Amino acid sequence: MRPCRAALRPDAGRGLDRSHRDRLAARPAAIRRGARVTDGRAGQPFADRTAWARNLRTPLREFLRTETGGAVVLLVATLAALAWANADASSYERVWETRLSVRFGDAGLAQDLREWVNGGLMTVFFFVVGLEARREFDMGELRDRRRFALPLAAGVGGMVVPVAVYLAFNAGGPAVHGWGVAMSTDTAFALGVLALVGRSFPVRLRTYLLTATVVDDVIALVVIAIVYSGDVALPPLLLGAGILAVTVLVRAFGVRQIGVYVVLGVAAWAAVQSAGVEPVVVGLVMGLLTYAHPAARDDLERATEVFRLFREQPTPEFARSARTGVAAAISPNERLQLVIHPWASYVIVPLFALANAGITISAEFLGRAFTSPLTLGIVAGYVAGKPVGIVGASWLVTRVSRGRLRPPVGWAAVGGGGAIAGIGFTVALLIATLSFTGARLEEAKIGVLSAALCATVVTWVVVRATALLPPRLRLRAMVGTAQSIIDLAAPVDPDRDHIRGPARAPVTVVEYGDFECPYCGQAESVIRELLTDHGDVRYVWRHLPLNDIHPQAQLAAEAAEAAAGQGRFWEMHDLLLDRQDELAPKDLVRHAGDLGLDADRFRADLRRHNGAGRIAEDVDSADLSGVSGTPTFFINGRRHVGAYDIATLSAAVRGARKRAAVKSRG
């Protein structure tokens, strides 16, 4: 059976009655007005899907969104600390030097409030860092292990060069042991500032920068544990290592109760703290042990079943089972990030800034600080060393690999990312408090704050300079020529797939859809408008009938294939999505009559399930591509994540068009 392939044209809806065409034309206007639709649930965003096998939200975008918002709170906390310290320095120090103790019988731990924040609450922050590092390895850009060399090199280069610059200023001086202050990027602050001053940079720069700074954070934690810990007591350190080994065994046995891991983590933290090693490293290790994975189809089917039981009998027992079943379908990594990451970004890190960023500023102090090798080494290390290290290491890997490994963005964007990576705040201040006291600590703090300000200015200069380039050169400098990870497992086949639009279009949009899915019905008008507005886009429909949720979806898909056998796939496709409440067998036969199809042949094809094999192939390709529900879109092989209103899809198409243009020229 040969599929129908038709380009969108003014009479693409021929054979449909006028009221049907009017309804199709009316949909886009409502979408354009606010990209929100209602399906009886008080106006859900135009980004919903019907779940199939992997209904994960967008971990990376959620992470970036929280990081960006947290940067604003962090900036406010930093300014508040400076204002407080300059208004009443004695009050500032008195509060943070308040002693707090925790005792269990004869054992206990007493620290001042600042130490509890730096060594206790910051463990939670580094736990989130470990979670994101593990997610990148399991589900993110680093799931292709061949790509690990590039962010690893960028992360290491972005640390080694700043440290070398710092040592060049402080070699042989009393501050030489504080070299760790100049090495680590503050991911939250950097991404937040990048969102403000680097909006013209490609979105993939944020992903690349995040991946490189994950490496940065992991190495920084290792340095803290090895270099900046005090006298190490071996017995409690071995106890801490043993507790972490037990954690690995517990995870291997499939224990999912979060409370068990909380107890083990607190015990490991206490042991490492008693050993004299900075306990924040425990947070990183626990995060790295928390695996991430797409939801398994079996888990989602079980969750669906227990929810149906609850719907039939809404009792407390079934409610508890439904909550447990839904939670079990999502990986522990994502569940914990959803709960803890906002607290880390909006509370813990700002509280850390409030406790550590306060310094009393005067003309005498500034004059002394900006002639100090300590301050100058930190500023030069971050502002000059970071971009040189990141860009240089990225260039070296690209050159050594002969272009097989290259940054996912252009070199101007890499330079901008390297410049913004000069914002070293959280880990820099943490290491400063471990390395210095008194006047040197104040000089280190002003160096870290000044470096953040200068890095922001340098990034803005890179953005403005790139904007002055000729358009074609600017495009290459921003987008680059790297190949992205292809999420679409089965490439588009013109001899098999249902294609609407120019056969040689530079941009291909693939949708996995279900004719009974209400969100697919909403998306259909967006696709029509997209094809009308962009004449160089081709659109592919692939079937994904969700039989356990939509009982008539399979037969509707077979009806579309039966219409394809008579050269009328797209007309049936449009009609089915417009009349989603009319998908019973008798309705399908009536639709065939409305389209002028051979009714006897159509009935015979449905009776024999002639299209079932073709549909099964689409379902298999969806499974291999990790499709999470309907509708799911792929643009030039890359999964489109987020909303599918006309503005969002148009922006994604423009980005794909730019990448295709750069690739064709390169």
Beta strands, then each sheet from edge to edge (+ up, - down):
strand 1: 50-51
strand 2: 99-104
strand 3: 107-112
strand 4: 498-500
strand 5: 507-513
strand 6: 537-543
strand 7: 629-630
strand 8: 632-635
strand 9: 638-640
sheet 1: 1+ 7-
sheet 2: 2+ 3-
sheet 3: 4+ 6- 5- 8+ 9-
end
